[in-house]
Amino acid sequence: MKSMAWQSSSRLVQTVQGVCRAPPLLQSYVHTTAPFAPISAQLLQQRQRRNRFSTSARRSATELVKAAPEIDFSKFRATPARIVPASPAYFSGSPKFIDHLLNLERILAKYASLPTVAPSEAPRMAWFKLAQFRDFVGENVPTKKYKNLIKILHRLNRIDPALAPEEVRETLNKFLRPGNPYANKPAPAVVDEFGRARGKGKRKTASAVVYLVEGEGEVLVNGKNIVEVFPRVHDRESALWALRCTQRLDKYNVWATVHGGGTTGQAEAITLAVARALLVHEPALKPVLRKAGVITVDARRVERKKPGHRKARKMPTWVKR
């Protein structure tokens, strides 16, 4: 019991010592907040001043704060809550291209009921090429999307020219290439004063120029007989197939100059040149020559060799073991 009393008394002493060591502000707070400490007149005046200042501040705050005016819902939606872009495709990857596409689709839906003509009878139009259209729009338009736009242009171009509205014409003219490439047509070939018709043909890397004149069927290639230049019968028949299929072998003489390529390419180049020269003499043979396939240009070329390949596509032999 004595030990417990001594401990409690020591704790009381430590508490009193801590209060005595506290700063003067804390001591004044302890003295003023003591239950039996008298309040001085100076402290009472300070409290009255604080109360007066707080009440005056509350009054001024209530006077400054006013109620919000009543909302007029008739004008509430007059101004948008955010900036609305002018183009509906503003947030897409290619807004300018989509704007043109939407405009064409709108015009097509508007005039879809107008009569149309056959594609062969429609006016021939030189549309923008893909590179030119990308420069015109200023965007990297994919090839597939550009082809879809060209389809709509072809459909609008098929509207009967006599009934086509002005809006359709103005829209189509925006997509035309500068200048008219179809207006610059080459002068038609004619027979010269010596009775010769000139024709030119190409195949692969070979190029041939042929002069065709009425005669007994003599054929010279680079100043030599055709048998010397083309030992194979297939090449000789291929070179003169335009005359053979029209039964004109004994009616015309052929003087051909050919260079580049191999024997097959040179023979097929002469075929095209002879057919074109024959059309100058007899334009009525065009359907027969077209059916024989001798005035159709064959644009095929040899595919280039690739690195790591034996040829264009052949790969080296691979053995696992």
C-alpha positions as CSV (number, residue, x, y, z in Angstrom):
1,M,0.0,0.0,0.0
2,K,2.8,2.3,0.8
3,S,4.5,1.6,-2.6
4,M,1.3,2.4,-4.5
5,A,0.8,5.7,-2.6
6,W,4.4,6.7,-3.3
7,Q,3.9,5.9,-7.0
8,S,0.7,8.0,-7.2
9,S,2.4,10.9,-5.4
10,S,5.3,10.8,-7.7
11,R,3.1,10.9,-10.8
12,L,1.4,14.0,-9.4
13,V,4.7,15.7,-8.8
14,Q,5.7,14.9,-12.4
15,T,2.5,16.4,-13.8
16,V,3.0,19.6,-11.7
17,Q,6.6,19.9,-12.9
18,G,5.6,19.5,-16.5
19,V,3.0,22.3,-16.2
20,C,5.6,24.6,-14.6
21,R,8.1,23.9,-17.4
22,A,5.4,24.6,-20.2
23,P,5.7,27.9,-22.2
24,P,4.1,31.0,-20.7
25,L,1.2,30.8,-23.3
26,L,0.3,27.3,-22.1
27,Q,0.6,28.4,-18.5
28,S,-1.8,31.3,-19.1
29,Y,-4.2,29.0,-20.8
30,V,-4.0,26.6,-17.9
31,H,-4.6,29.4,-15.4
32,T,-7.4,31.0,-17.4
33,T,-9.2,27.7,-18.0
34,A,-8.9,26.7,-14.4
35,P,-12.4,26.2,-12.9
36,F,-11.9,28.7,-10.1
37,A,-9.7,31.2,-11.8
38,P,-11.2,34.7,-12.0
39,I,-11.6,36.3,-15.5
40,S,-9.9,39.6,-15.9
41,A,-11.5,42.7,-17.4
42,Q,-9.0,42.8,-20.3
43,L,-9.8,39.2,-21.3
44,L,-13.5,40.0,-21.1
45,Q,-13.2,43.0,-23.4
46,Q,-11.3,40.8,-26.0
47,R,-14.0,38.3,-26.0
48,Q,-16.7,41.0,-26.5
49,R,-14.7,42.4,-29.5
50,R,-14.5,39.0,-31.1
51,N,-18.2,38.4,-30.8
52,R,-19.0,41.8,-32.3
53,F,-16.6,41.2,-35.3
54,S,-18.1,37.7,-36.0
55,T,-21.7,39.0,-35.9
56,S,-20.8,41.9,-38.3
57,A,-19.0,39.6,-40.7
58,R,-22.0,37.3,-40.8
59,R,-24.3,40.2,-41.6
60,S,-22.1,41.5,-44.4
61,A,-21.8,38.0,-45.8
62,T,-25.6,37.5,-45.9
63,E,-25.9,40.9,-47.6
64,L,-23.4,40.1,-50.3
65,V,-24.7,36.6,-51.2
66,K,-27.8,36.8,-53.3
67,A,-30.0,34.1,-54.6
68,A,-29.4,32.9,-58.2
69,P,-31.9,34.1,-60.8
70,E,-34.6,31.8,-62.0
71,I,-33.6,29.6,-65.0
72,D,-35.2,30.5,-68.3
73,F,-35.6,27.1,-70.0
74,S,-36.6,28.6,-73.3
75,K,-33.0,29.9,-73.7
76,F,-31.3,27.2,-71.8
77,R,-30.3,25.2,-74.9
78,A,-29.6,28.2,-77.2
79,T,-25.9,27.9,-76.8
80,P,-24.2,24.5,-77.0
81,A,-22.5,23.0,-74.0
82,R,-19.4,22.3,-76.1
83,I,-17.9,23.4,-79.4
84,V,-19.5,21.4,-82.2
85,P,-17.2,20.9,-85.3
86,A,-18.4,21.9,-88.7
87,S,-17.6,18.6,-90.2
88,P,-19.3,15.4,-89.0
89,A,-16.1,13.5,-89.7
90,Y,-13.9,15.8,-87.7
91,F,-12.8,13.1,-85.2
92,S,-12.1,10.5,-88.0
93,G,-8.8,9.7,-89.5
94,S,-9.5,11.4,-92.9
95,P,-12.2,14.0,-92.4
96,K,-11.8,15.7,-95.8
97,F,-12.1,12.4,-97.7
98,I,-15.2,11.4,-95.7
99,D,-16.8,14.8,-96.4
100,H,-16.4,14.2,-100.1
101,L,-17.7,10.7,-99.8
102,L,-20.8,11.7,-97.8
103,N,-21.5,14.5,-100.3
104,L,-21.4,12.1,-103.2
105,E,-23.6,9.6,-101.4
106,R,-26.1,12.4,-100.7
107,I,-26.2,13.5,-104.3
108,L,-26.5,9.9,-105.5
109,A,-29.5,9.3,-103.2
110,K,-31.1,12.6,-104.4
111,Y,-30.8,11.8,-108.1
112,A,-30.9,8.0,-108.1
113,S,-34.3,8.0,-109.9
114,L,-33.0,9.8,-113.0
115,P,-32.6,7.7,-116.2
116,T,-29.1,6.4,-117.0
117,V,-27.2,5.4,-120.1
118,A,-25.0,2.4,-120.8
119,P,-21.4,2.7,-119.5
120,S,-20.1,2.7,-123.1
121,E,-22.4,5.7,-123.9
122,A,-21.5,7.8,-120.9
123,P,-19.2,10.8,-121.3
124,R,-15.5,9.7,-120.9
125,M,-14.1,11.4,-117.8
126,A,-10.5,11.5,-116.6
127,W,-10.7,11.2,-112.8
128,F,-8.0,11.9,-110.4
129,K,-5.4,9.2,-110.0
130,L,-4.7,8.0,-106.5
131,A,-1.6,10.1,-106.0
132,Q,-3.3,13.2,-107.4
133,F,-6.3,12.7,-105.3
134,R,-4.2,12.4,-102.2
135,D,-2.6,15.7,-103.0
136,F,-6.0,17.2,-103.7
137,V,-7.4,16.1,-100.3
138,G,-4.2,16.4,-98.3
139,E,-4.7,13.0,-96.7
140,N,-3.2,9.5,-97.2
141,V,-6.4,7.9,-98.6
142,P,-6.2,4.0,-98.9
143,T,-6.6,2.5,-102.3
144,K,-9.8,0.5,-101.4
145,K,-11.6,3.6,-100.1
146,Y,-10.6,5.6,-103.2
147,K,-12.0,2.8,-105.5
148,N,-15.4,3.0,-103.6
149,L,-15.4,6.8,-104.3
150,I,-14.6,6.2,-108.0
151,K,-17.6,3.7,-108.2
152,I,-20.0,6.5,-107.1
153,L,-18.4,8.9,-109.6
154,H,-19.0,6.4,-112.4
155,R,-22.6,5.9,-111.3
156,L,-23.2,9.7,-111.3
157,N,-21.6,10.0,-114.7
158,R,-24.0,7.5,-116.1
159,I,-27.0,9.8,-115.6
160,D,-28.4,10.9,-118.9
161,P,-26.4,14.0,-120.0
162,A,-29.6,15.7,-121.3
163,L,-31.2,15.4,-117.8
164,A,-28.1,15.7,-115.6
165,P,-28.6,18.5,-113.0
166,E,-26.1,21.3,-112.6
167,E,-25.2,20.1,-109.1
168,V,-24.1,16.8,-110.5
169,R,-22.0,18.4,-113.2
170,E,-20.3,20.7,-110.8
171,T,-19.6,17.9,-108.3
172,L,-18.1,15.7,-111.0
173,N,-15.9,18.5,-112.3
174,K,-14.2,18.7,-108.9
175,F,-12.6,15.3,-109.4
176,L,-11.4,15.7,-112.9
177,R,-7.7,15.8,-113.7
178,P,-6.3,19.2,-114.8
179,G,-6.6,19.4,-118.6
180,N,-8.4,16.9,-120.7
181,P,-6.1,14.0,-121.6
182,Y,-8.7,12.5,-123.9
183,A,-8.8,15.7,-126.0
184,N,-5.2,15.3,-127.0
185,K,-5.7,12.5,-129.5
186,P,-2.8,11.6,-131.8
187,A,-3.2,12.4,-135.5
188,P,-4.5,9.4,-137.4
189,A,-1.9,7.5,-139.3
190,V,-2.1,7.8,-143.1
191,V,-0.4,6.2,-146.1
192,D,2.5,8.4,-147.2
193,E,3.4,9.4,-150.8
194,F,5.2,6.1,-151.4
195,G,2.2,4.0,-150.4
196,R,3.7,2.9,-147.1
197,A,1.9,2.6,-143.8
198,R,3.9,2.8,-140.6
199,G,3.2,0.7,-137.5
200,K,5.0,0.4,-134.2
201,G,4.7,-2.4,-131.6
202,K,6.3,-3.6,-128.4
203,R,6.5,-6.8,-126.4
204,K,8.5,-7.4,-123.3
205,T,11.7,-5.5,-123.9
206,A,11.6,-5.7,-127.7
207,S,10.5,-2.9,-130.0
208,A,9.6,-3.1,-133.7
209,V,8.8,-0.6,-136.5
210,V,7.1,-2.0,-139.6
211,Y,6.5,-0.4,-143.0
212,L,3.7,-2.1,-145.0
213,V,3.3,-1.5,-148.7
214,E,1.3,-3.3,-151.4
215,G,3.5,-6.0,-153.1
216,E,4.1,-9.7,-153.7
217,G,4.5,-10.8,-150.0
218,E,8.2,-10.2,-149.5
219,V,9.2,-10.0,-145.8
220,L,12.5,-8.5,-144.5
221,V,13.5,-8.2,-140.9
222,N,16.5,-6.0,-140.2
223,G,17.5,-6.3,-143.8
224,K,17.5,-10.2,-143.7
225,N,15.1,-12.8,-144.7
226,I,12.6,-13.8,-142.0
227,V,13.8,-17.4,-142.1
228,E,17.3,-16.3,-141.0
229,V,16.1,-14.1,-138.2
230,F,13.4,-16.5,-136.9
231,P,14.5,-20.2,-137.4
232,R,11.4,-21.5,-135.5
233,V,8.2,-21.8,-137.5
234,H,6.2,-20.7,-134.5
235,D,8.0,-17.3,-134.4
236,R,7.6,-16.8,-138.2
237,E,3.9,-17.5,-138.1
238,S,3.4,-15.3,-135.0
239,A,5.1,-12.4,-136.7
240,L,2.9,-12.6,-139.8
241,W,-0.3,-13.8,-138.1
242,A,-2.1,-10.5,-138.8
243,L,-1.6,-11.1,-142.6
244,R,-2.4,-14.8,-142.4
245,C,-5.7,-14.5,-140.5
246,T,-6.9,-11.8,-143.0
247,Q,-5.5,-13.7,-146.0
248,R,-3.2,-10.8,-147.0
249,L,0.1,-12.7,-147.1
250,D,0.5,-12.2,-150.9
251,K,-0.8,-8.7,-151.0
252,Y,1.7,-6.7,-148.9
253,N,5.4,-6.4,-148.5
254,V,6.8,-6.1,-145.0
255,W,10.0,-4.2,-144.0
256,A,10.6,-4.5,-140.2
257,T,13.2,-3.1,-137.9
258,V,13.3,-4.7,-134.5
259,H,15.7,-4.5,-131.5
260,G,15.9,-5.6,-127.9
261,G,14.5,-8.7,-126.2
262,G,14.6,-12.3,-127.5
263,T,13.3,-14.0,-130.5
264,T,9.8,-14.6,-129.1
265,G,9.5,-10.9,-127.9
266,Q,10.7,-9.6,-131.2
267,A,8.3,-11.8,-133.2
268,E,5.3,-10.7,-131.1
269,A,6.4,-7.0,-131.4
270,I,6.4,-7.4,-135.1
271,T,2.9,-8.9,-134.9
272,L,1.5,-5.8,-133.2
273,A,3.3,-3.5,-135.6
274,V,2.1,-5.3,-138.7
275,A,-1.5,-5.3,-137.4
276,R,-1.4,-1.5,-136.8
277,A,0.1,-0.8,-140.2
278,L,-2.6,-3.1,-141.8
279,L,-5.3,-1.0,-140.2
280,V,-4.0,2.1,-141.9
281,H,-4.5,0.4,-145.3
282,E,-7.8,-1.3,-144.5
283,P,-9.6,0.1,-141.3
284,A,-12.5,-2.3,-142.0
285,L,-10.4,-5.2,-140.8
286,K,-10.4,-4.1,-137.2
287,P,-13.1,-6.5,-136.0
288,V,-11.2,-9.5,-137.5
289,L,-7.9,-8.4,-136.1
290,R,-9.5,-7.7,-132.7
291,K,-10.9,-11.2,-132.7
292,A,-7.6,-12.7,-133.7
293,G,-6.0,-10.8,-130.7
294,V,-3.2,-9.2,-132.8
295,I,-4.1,-5.5,-132.0
296,T,-4.4,-6.1,-128.2
297,V,-1.3,-4.9,-126.3
298,D,0.2,-7.5,-124.0
299,A,1.6,-5.6,-121.1
300,R,3.1,-8.5,-119.2
301,R,6.7,-8.3,-118.2
302,V,9.2,-10.6,-116.6
303,E,9.0,-10.5,-112.8
304,R,12.2,-9.3,-111.2
305,K,14.5,-11.6,-109.2
306,K,14.4,-11.2,-105.4
307,P,17.3,-11.3,-103.0
308,G,17.7,-14.7,-101.4
309,H,15.7,-16.4,-104.3
310,R,17.0,-18.5,-107.2
311,K,14.7,-16.6,-109.5
312,A,11.7,-14.4,-109.1
313,R,9.9,-16.8,-106.8
314,K,12.1,-20.0,-106.6
315,M,13.7,-20.5,-103.3
316,P,17.0,-22.4,-102.6
317,T,16.6,-26.1,-101.7
318,W,16.3,-26.6,-98.0
319,V,17.2,-29.9,-96.4
320,K,16.6,-30.5,-92.7
321,R,19.3,-33.2,-92.3
